[in-house]
C-alpha cells in the first residue's frame, strides 16, 4: 500500500541564515507559529534544513533509529564549543559506551562533593567581594575552581584567570563572527593542549589524580575494542566536563535574577512553600540557555505524513518547546509551582536536550546543573545579603548566550 505524504511547510527564499542570526532563540518558534505547524523547512548556510519543536517532535528527534549526530554540528561549533571526536558526535553503541564514561561520575555522592566545592568557592569569593561585583564573572571563576578540583585537573593560581576565560570563550564564541570566533578557536587549541599534557602525565604516573575524577577515569577509559582513547580525545572529553560546568554560570546568573525579578516567588521559596528544585526547574524552563540542537536523518522515513530524507539536517527547537503553549500553561509566566505535579517527561522539558540521560543525547551533567543551581539559591537567599543597584537587566534573544546587559552587578555583599 502506498503511503500518503504531504509537503513540509517551506520558508521561501534562497537562504535564511541572516534571519536566524537576527532572531536568535525566536527564529524557530516564530515560524512554527506562523506556519501553525510542528515543523517547517528552511535553508541555512546554503543547506536544506528541517526545523521542528514540541513534545511529539522531540520524541521523534531522539529516536536513534531515525537520527544520527555524525556531521550534524557545524564545524565552527566543533572548533569552539564541542571539540572534535567528542561524545556529542557519536552514535549507536559507540555513543552509549562513551556516555557511560561520563555517567560513571554522576552518582549522588560525587555530585554532592562537587556541590560542597562550589559552596566553599562561593564563600571564598563573596567574603572577598569588592563593593561592586559582577555576578556572571564571579560565578565563572567559582565554578572553574570547583570543577577543576572535582575533575582532578590541577589549576595553579597563576592560571585561574586564563583558563576560566578559555572555558568562557568556548561557549560564547561558537556562533560569534570575526575576532571573537578566532579567539574561541585559539582558546580551544590552548585548552586541549593544557589537558592533553595532563593525560600524558597520568599515563606515565607523573600525575596521580583521585580515581573517581574525570581526569583519571577518562585517561584510562577504553573504547569498545579495548583500546585507550587517544590523548587528544581524552582532552576533549575532560573539557566536556569543565566547559559545561563553567557554562552553568549562565543559569547561576538567571537564578539570582529570578530571585530579584520575582519577589513573590522568592518569598514563597523563603517560607518553604515552594521547593528549591521547582524554582530551579522553572529558571531552566523560563530563561534562554541554548536555542536548538542538531541531528541528521539516518535513513528515509515518514512521520505524520511528512517525508524525512536521509542526510537532511534537522534542528530541534529547545527554547520554543519549553515555551510551547500546548505543553505549558501560561508559558511566558514565571511560576515555579508548575513543577509541583510535573510528570518529568523527557521530551516536553528540554533546556539541555531531551531523551534518556543515561543512554541518549540528553546532557550528562543535568543533575550537576540542578545541584549547582540549588546551591546558588542557598547562597543568595539564606547565606548572603546584597543590594541590586540600578542597571540594565534586559537580555536579548539574539545574543548567544543570552545575558543581562549588565551581567548583573551586586553591591555590598555581606554574610547574613
C-alpha positions as CSV (number, residue, x, y, z in Angstrom):
1,X,0.0,0.0,0.0
2,X,1.3,3.4,-1.0
3,X,2.0,5.8,2.0
4,X,0.4,9.2,1.6
5,X,2.7,12.1,2.2
6,X,2.2,15.9,2.3
7,X,4.7,18.7,1.7
8,X,6.5,20.2,4.7
9,X,5.7,23.9,5.1
10,X,8.5,25.8,3.5
11,X,10.0,29.2,4.0
12,X,10.5,30.8,0.7
13,X,13.9,32.3,-0.3
14,X,17.4,31.3,-1.2
15,X,18.9,31.4,2.4
16,X,17.7,32.5,5.8
17,X,21.0,32.5,7.8
18,X,20.8,36.2,8.4
19,X,17.2,35.9,9.7
20,X,18.4,33.2,12.0
21,X,21.1,35.5,13.4
22,X,18.7,38.4,13.7
23,X,16.0,36.4,15.5
24,X,18.2,34.0,17.5
25,X,16.2,32.0,20.0
26,X,12.9,33.1,18.5
27,X,13.7,32.1,14.8
28,X,12.2,28.6,15.0
29,X,9.2,29.3,17.4
30,X,8.2,32.4,15.3
31,X,8.0,30.3,12.1
32,X,6.3,27.3,13.8
33,X,3.7,29.8,15.0
34,X,3.3,31.4,11.6
35,X,3.0,28.1,9.8
36,X,0.8,26.7,12.5
37,X,3.0,23.6,12.3
38,X,5.3,21.5,14.4
39,X,7.8,21.6,11.6
40,X,8.9,23.7,8.6
41,X,11.7,23.7,6.0
42,X,14.2,26.4,5.5
43,X,17.7,27.0,4.2
44,X,20.7,27.8,6.5
45,X,24.2,28.3,5.3
46,X,23.1,27.1,1.9
47,X,21.7,23.8,3.2
48,X,18.2,22.5,3.3
49,X,17.2,22.2,7.0
50,X,14.0,20.9,8.7
51,X,13.2,22.7,12.0
52,X,10.8,21.1,14.4
53,X,9.6,21.5,18.0
54,X,7.1,20.3,20.6
55,X,6.9,17.1,22.7
56,X,6.0,14.7,20.0
57,X,8.7,16.1,17.7
58,X,11.3,15.9,20.4
59,X,10.4,12.2,21.0
60,X,11.0,11.7,17.3
61,X,14.2,13.6,17.2
62,X,15.7,11.4,20.0
63,X,14.8,8.2,18.2
64,X,18.3,6.7,17.5
65,X,16.8,4.6,14.7
66,X,15.9,7.7,12.8
67,X,18.6,10.3,13.6
68,X,22.4,10.4,14.0
69,X,24.7,13.1,15.3
70,X,27.6,12.5,13.0
71,X,28.3,15.6,10.8
72,X,25.3,17.4,12.3
73,X,27.1,20.1,14.3
74,X,28.7,22.9,12.1
75,X,32.5,22.9,12.0
76,X,32.6,26.2,13.7
77,X,31.0,24.6,16.8
78,X,33.3,21.7,16.8
79,X,36.3,24.1,16.6
80,X,35.0,26.0,19.7
81,X,32.1,24.7,21.7
82,X,32.2,20.9,21.4
83,X,35.7,19.9,20.2
84,X,36.2,17.2,17.6
85,X,35.5,13.5,18.1
86,X,33.7,14.1,21.5
87,X,30.8,12.2,22.8
88,X,28.3,14.6,21.1
89,X,29.4,13.4,17.7
90,X,29.0,9.7,18.3
91,X,26.0,7.4,17.6
92,X,24.9,3.9,18.5
93,X,26.9,1.6,20.7
94,X,30.0,3.9,20.4
95,X,27.9,6.7,21.9
96,X,26.4,4.6,24.6
97,X,29.8,3.2,25.6
98,X,31.4,6.7,25.8
99,X,28.4,8.2,27.5
100,X,28.7,5.7,30.3
101,X,32.2,7.1,31.0
102,X,30.5,10.3,31.9
103,X,27.7,8.8,33.8
104,X,30.1,6.9,36.0
105,X,30.9,10.2,37.6
106,X,27.3,11.3,38.1
107,X,26.4,9.3,41.2
108,X,24.9,11.2,44.1
109,X,27.9,11.3,46.5
110,X,30.2,12.6,43.7
111,X,27.7,15.3,42.8
112,X,27.5,16.2,46.4
113,X,31.2,16.5,46.6
114,X,31.2,19.0,43.7
115,X,28.4,21.0,45.4
116,X,30.5,21.3,48.6
117,X,33.4,22.5,46.5
118,X,31.1,25.1,44.8
119,X,29.9,26.2,48.2
120,X,33.4,26.6,49.5
121,X,34.4,28.7,46.5
122,X,31.3,30.9,46.8
123,X,32.2,31.6,50.4
124,X,35.8,32.5,49.5
125,X,34.7,34.7,46.6
126,X,31.9,36.5,48.3
127,X,33.8,37.1,51.6
128,X,36.5,38.8,49.5
129,X,34.0,40.6,47.2
130,X,34.5,44.3,46.3
131,X,31.8,46.8,46.9
132,X,30.7,46.2,43.3
133,X,30.7,42.6,42.0
134,X,29.7,41.3,38.5
135,X,27.9,38.1,39.3
136,X,28.5,36.5,35.9
137,X,32.3,36.9,36.1
138,X,32.5,35.8,39.7
139,X,30.3,32.7,39.0
140,X,32.6,31.6,36.2
141,X,35.7,31.7,38.4
142,X,33.9,30.0,41.3
143,X,32.7,27.2,39.1
144,X,36.1,26.8,37.3
145,X,38.0,26.5,40.6
146,X,35.4,24.0,41.9
147,X,35.1,21.8,38.8
148,X,38.9,21.5,38.3
149,X,39.4,20.2,41.8
150,X,36.4,17.9,41.3
151,X,37.7,16.6,38.0
152,X,41.2,16.1,39.2
153,X,42.6,18.8,37.0
154,X,45.4,20.8,38.6
155,X,44.7,24.5,38.4
156,X,47.5,26.8,39.6
157,X,46.6,30.1,41.0
158,X,48.5,31.9,38.3
159,X,46.4,30.1,35.6
160,X,42.9,30.7,37.1
161,X,42.0,33.8,35.1
162,X,43.4,32.5,31.8
163,X,41.8,29.0,32.0
164,X,38.5,30.4,33.1
165,X,38.5,32.8,30.2
166,X,39.2,29.9,27.8
167,X,36.3,27.9,29.1
168,X,34.0,31.0,28.7
169,X,35.2,31.6,25.2
170,X,34.3,28.0,24.2
171,X,30.6,28.6,24.8
172,X,30.5,32.3,24.0
173,X,32.2,32.2,20.6
174,X,30.6,29.3,18.8
175,X,28.1,31.4,16.9
176,X,30.2,34.6,17.0
177,X,31.6,36.2,13.9
178,X,35.0,37.8,13.3
179,X,37.7,38.2,16.0
180,X,35.7,36.6,18.9
181,X,35.3,33.4,16.9
182,X,39.0,33.4,16.2
183,X,39.7,33.8,19.9
184,X,37.4,30.9,20.6
185,X,39.3,28.6,18.3
186,X,42.6,29.7,19.9
187,X,41.1,29.0,23.3
188,X,40.1,25.5,22.2
189,X,43.6,24.7,21.0
190,X,45.2,26.1,24.1
191,X,42.8,24.3,26.5
192,X,43.2,21.0,24.7
193,X,47.0,21.2,24.8
194,X,46.8,22.0,28.5
195,X,44.7,19.0,29.3
196,X,46.4,16.7,26.8
197,X,49.7,17.3,28.7
198,X,48.0,16.1,31.9
199,X,46.6,13.0,30.3
200,X,50.1,12.0,29.2
201,X,51.4,12.7,32.8
202,X,48.6,10.4,34.2
203,X,49.5,7.6,31.8
204,X,53.2,7.8,32.8
205,X,52.3,8.0,36.5
206,X,53.8,11.5,36.9
207,X,50.3,12.8,37.9
208,X,48.1,10.8,40.2
209,X,44.6,12.2,40.4
210,X,41.9,10.6,42.6
211,X,40.4,7.5,40.9
212,X,36.8,9.0,41.0
213,X,37.7,12.0,38.9
214,X,37.2,12.7,35.2
215,X,40.9,13.1,34.5
216,X,41.7,9.7,36.0
217,X,38.6,7.9,34.6
218,X,38.9,9.3,31.1
219,X,42.7,8.8,30.8
220,X,42.2,5.1,31.5
221,X,38.9,4.6,29.7
222,X,39.0,2.0,26.9
223,X,36.8,2.0,23.8
224,X,34.6,-0.9,22.7
225,X,37.7,-2.6,21.1
226,X,39.6,-2.4,24.4
227,X,41.9,0.5,23.4
228,X,42.8,3.6,25.4
229,X,41.3,6.7,23.8
230,X,43.8,8.9,22.1
231,X,45.1,11.6,24.4
232,X,43.6,14.4,22.3
233,X,40.2,12.8,22.5
234,X,40.5,12.4,26.3
235,X,41.4,16.1,26.4
236,X,38.2,17.0,24.5
237,X,36.1,14.9,26.9
238,X,37.7,16.3,30.1
239,X,36.9,19.7,28.7
240,X,33.4,18.4,28.2
241,X,33.3,18.3,32.0
242,X,35.0,21.6,32.6
243,X,33.3,23.8,29.9
244,X,29.7,22.9,30.6
245,X,30.1,23.4,34.3
246,X,31.5,26.9,33.8
247,X,28.6,27.5,31.4
248,X,26.3,26.9,34.4
249,X,27.3,30.5,35.3
250,X,24.5,31.5,32.9
251,X,22.0,29.6,35.0
252,X,23.5,30.9,38.2
253,X,23.0,34.5,36.9
254,X,19.4,33.8,35.9
255,X,18.7,32.1,39.2
256,X,19.7,35.2,41.2
257,X,18.0,37.4,38.6
258,X,14.8,35.4,39.2
259,X,15.1,35.9,42.9
260,X,15.3,39.6,42.2
261,X,12.7,39.9,39.4
262,X,10.0,37.7,41.0
263,X,9.8,38.7,44.7
264,X,6.5,36.8,45.3
265,X,8.2,33.6,44.1
266,X,11.3,34.4,46.2
267,X,9.1,34.9,49.3
268,X,7.3,31.6,48.7
269,X,10.7,30.0,48.4
270,X,12.0,31.6,51.6
271,X,8.8,30.5,53.5
272,X,9.2,26.9,52.3
273,X,6.0,27.0,50.3
274,X,8.0,26.3,47.1
275,X,10.6,23.6,46.8
276,X,14.1,24.8,45.6
277,X,14.0,22.2,42.8
278,X,10.7,23.6,41.5
279,X,12.3,27.1,41.4
280,X,15.4,25.8,39.7
281,X,13.4,23.9,37.0
282,X,11.4,27.0,36.3
283,X,14.5,29.1,35.8
284,X,15.8,26.4,33.3
285,X,12.4,26.5,31.5
286,X,11.8,30.2,31.6
287,X,15.1,31.8,30.7
288,X,17.0,31.2,27.4
289,X,20.0,28.8,27.5
290,X,20.6,27.2,24.1
291,X,18.2,27.7,21.2
292,X,18.4,24.5,19.2
293,X,20.2,21.2,18.9
294,X,21.1,19.3,15.6
295,X,21.0,15.9,14.1
296,X,20.8,14.3,10.6
297,X,18.3,11.8,9.2
298,X,19.7,8.3,9.4
299,X,17.6,6.9,6.6
300,X,14.4,7.9,4.7
301,X,11.2,7.7,6.8
302,X,7.8,9.2,7.0
303,X,6.3,10.8,10.1
304,X,2.8,12.3,10.4
305,X,2.7,12.1,6.6
306,X,5.8,14.1,6.2
307,X,8.9,12.6,4.5
308,X,12.4,12.9,6.0
309,X,15.2,12.1,3.6
310,X,18.5,10.6,4.5
311,X,21.2,13.1,5.4
312,X,18.9,16.0,5.9
313,X,19.9,18.4,8.7
314,X,17.2,18.7,11.4
315,X,17.1,21.3,14.2
316,X,15.1,20.7,17.4
317,X,13.6,23.9,19.0
318,X,14.7,23.8,22.6
319,X,13.6,27.2,23.8
320,X,10.3,27.1,21.9
321,X,9.4,23.6,23.2
322,X,10.0,24.9,26.7
323,X,7.5,27.7,26.0
324,X,5.1,25.8,23.9
325,X,1.5,26.8,24.9
326,X,0.2,23.3,24.0
327,X,2.6,21.9,26.7
328,X,2.8,24.6,29.3
329,X,0.0,26.7,30.8
330,X,0.9,30.5,30.5
331,X,4.4,29.6,29.3
332,X,5.6,33.2,29.5
333,X,4.7,33.5,33.2
334,X,7.4,32.6,35.8
335,X,5.7,30.0,38.0
336,X,7.8,27.5,39.9
337,X,4.8,25.8,41.3
338,X,4.0,24.4,37.9
339,X,6.7,21.8,38.7
340,X,4.9,20.6,41.9
341,X,3.0,17.9,40.0
342,X,5.2,17.7,36.9
343,X,5.3,14.2,35.3
344,X,9.0,14.6,34.3
345,X,8.6,14.0,30.6
346,X,12.0,13.7,28.9
347,X,10.5,15.4,25.7
348,X,8.4,18.3,26.9
349,X,11.1,19.9,29.2
350,X,14.4,20.0,27.3
351,X,16.6,23.0,28.3
352,X,19.7,20.8,28.0
353,X,18.4,18.4,25.4
354,X,15.8,15.6,25.7
355,X,15.5,11.9,25.8
356,X,17.2,9.5,28.2
357,X,20.0,11.0,30.3
358,X,21.8,7.7,30.9
359,X,22.0,6.4,27.3
360,X,20.7,9.1,25.0
361,X,22.0,12.5,24.0
362,X,20.4,14.4,26.9
363,X,23.2,16.3,28.8
364,X,25.1,14.0,31.2
365,X,25.6,16.9,33.6
366,X,21.9,17.8,34.1
367,X,21.8,16.7,37.7
368,X,25.1,18.6,38.3
369,X,23.4,21.7,36.9
370,X,20.4,21.3,39.2
371,X,22.6,20.8,42.2
372,X,24.7,23.9,41.5
373,X,21.6,26.0,41.0
374,X,20.1,24.7,44.3
375,X,23.4,25.7,45.9
376,X,23.0,29.2,44.3
377,X,19.6,29.6,45.9
378,X,21.0,28.7,49.3
379,X,23.9,31.1,49.0
380,X,21.9,34.1,47.7
381,X,18.7,33.6,49.6
382,X,19.8,32.5,53.0
383,X,23.6,32.9,53.5
384,X,24.4,36.3,52.0
385,X,22.6,39.6,51.6
386,X,23.3,42.1,48.8
387,X,22.0,45.1,47.1
388,X,21.0,45.4,43.4
389,X,21.9,48.8,42.1
390,X,20.1,50.4,39.1
391,X,21.4,48.7,35.9
392,X,20.2,47.3,32.6
393,X,19.0,43.8,33.3
394,X,17.4,43.3,29.9
395,X,18.6,40.4,27.8
396,X,18.5,39.8,24.1
397,X,17.1,36.8,22.3
398,X,19.6,37.4,19.6
399,X,22.8,37.1,21.5
400,X,24.2,33.6,22.3
401,X,24.4,33.1,25.2
402,X,21.6,35.5,26.2
403,X,22.7,37.5,29.2
404,X,21.5,40.7,31.0
405,X,23.4,43.6,29.5
406,X,25.0,44.5,32.9
407,X,25.9,40.8,33.6
408,X,24.2,41.5,36.9
409,X,26.1,43.8,39.3
410,X,25.7,43.2,43.0
411,X,26.7,45.7,45.7
412,X,27.6,45.4,49.4
413,X,27.7,41.6,49.6
414,X,27.8,40.5,53.2
415,X,27.0,37.4,55.2
416,X,23.7,37.1,56.9
